[in-house]
Amino acid sequence: MQTFYLTLDLKDDPQLIADYERHHQQVWPEILDSIKESGIEQMEIYRSGNRLFMVMKANSTFSFEKKAAMDATNPKVQEWEKLMWRYQQALPTAKPGEKWLLMDKIFSLTEQLNKNV
């Protein structure tokens, strides 16, 4: 199982943030199906202020390229992404067209402790 950690910002507006959270309480079934079909088995999104943090666990069939290709041909996913972009904003380090950015792991307690064994 692969684990990915991603981040993205929301527009810093309390009403937009509340609306975004409401949408995520009832995600469209087609979006849930698309996520599962891509090989993603678990996904969680956390928020602090307007910063989002996503944890994705995916099986060996998953790749970001495969997910992007699937999404590009799925009108419902395109509709969802357009809707979500009303609330989201790219991080300052994002390249044009990038939304969710992969995060780099910089610390692991387990790895540190194992180095000292």
C-alpha positions in Angstrom: 0.0 0.0 0.0 1.3 3.4 -1.0 0.6 6.5 1.2 0.7 10.0 -0.2 0.4 13.3 1.7 -0.8 16.3 -0.2 -1.7 20.0 0.6 -3.7 22.8 -0.9 -5.2 26.0 0.3 -8.8 27.2 0.4 -9.7 30.8 -0.2 -9.5 32.5 3.1 -13.2 33.2 3.5 -15.3 31.7 6.3 -18.4 31.2 4.2 -16.5 29.6 1.3 -14.7 27.3 3.8 -18.1 26.3 5.3 -19.5 25.6 1.9 -16.5 23.5 0.9 -16.9 21.4 4.1 -20.6 21.0 3.4 -19.8 19.6 -0.1 -17.4 17.1 1.5 -20.2 15.8 3.8 -22.1 14.6 0.8 -19.6 13.9 -2.0 -21.3 12.9 -5.3 -21.4 9.1 -5.8 -19.7 9.4 -9.1 -16.7 11.1 -7.5 -16.5 8.4 -4.8 -16.6 5.8 -7.6 -13.9 7.5 -9.5 -11.6 7.7 -6.5 -12.1 4.0 -5.8 -11.7 2.9 -9.4 -8.3 4.7 -9.6 -6.9 2.5 -6.9 -7.3 4.8 -3.9 -8.5 2.8 -1.0 -8.5 5.4 1.8 -8.6 9.2 1.7 -8.9 11.7 4.5 -8.8 15.5 4.3 -8.0 17.7 7.3 -8.2 21.5 7.6 -6.4 24.1 9.7 -7.6 27.6 8.9 -7.6 27.7 5.1 -4.8 25.0 4.7 -5.9 21.5 3.7 -4.0 18.3 4.3 -4.9 15.1 2.5 -3.8 11.5 3.3 -4.3 9.0 0.5 -3.6 5.3 0.7 -3.6 3.6 -2.7 -3.0 0.1 -3.9 -0.3 -0.9 -6.5 -2.6 -0.1 -9.5 -2.7 3.6 -8.6 -0.7 6.3 -10.3 -1.2 10.0 -10.5 -0.9 9.8 -14.3 -3.6 7.1 -14.5 -5.9 9.1 -12.2 -5.4 12.3 -14.3 -6.2 10.4 -17.5 -9.3 8.9 -15.9 -10.5 12.3 -14.6 -9.9 14.0 -18.0 -12.5 11.8 -19.6 -15.0 11.9 -16.8 -17.5 14.8 -17.2 -18.8 14.4 -13.6 -15.3 14.6 -12.2 -14.6 17.7 -14.4 -17.8 19.3 -13.0 -16.8 18.5 -9.4 -13.3 19.9 -10.0 -14.7 23.1 -11.5 -17.0 23.5 -8.5 -14.2 22.8 -6.0 -12.0 25.4 -7.6 -14.4 28.1 -6.5 -13.2 27.4 -3.0 -9.6 26.4 -3.6 -6.5 28.3 -4.4 -3.1 27.1 -5.4 -0.2 27.3 -3.0 2.4 29.9 -3.8 4.9 27.2 -4.9 2.4 25.5 -7.3 3.2 25.5 -11.0 0.5 26.6 -13.4 -2.3 24.1 -13.4 -1.3 22.4 -10.2 -3.7 22.1 -7.3 -2.9 19.5 -4.6 0.8 19.3 -4.1 2.7 16.3 -2.8 4.4 16.9 0.5 7.9 15.7 1.4 8.4 13.7 4.5 11.1 15.3 6.6 10.8 13.3 9.9 9.8 9.9 11.1 10.0 8.9 14.7 10.2 5.2 13.8 13.0 5.8 11.4 14.9 7.9 13.9 14.5 5.4 16.6 15.6 2.5 14.4 18.8 4.3 13.5 19.8 4.2 17.1 19.1 0.5 17.6 
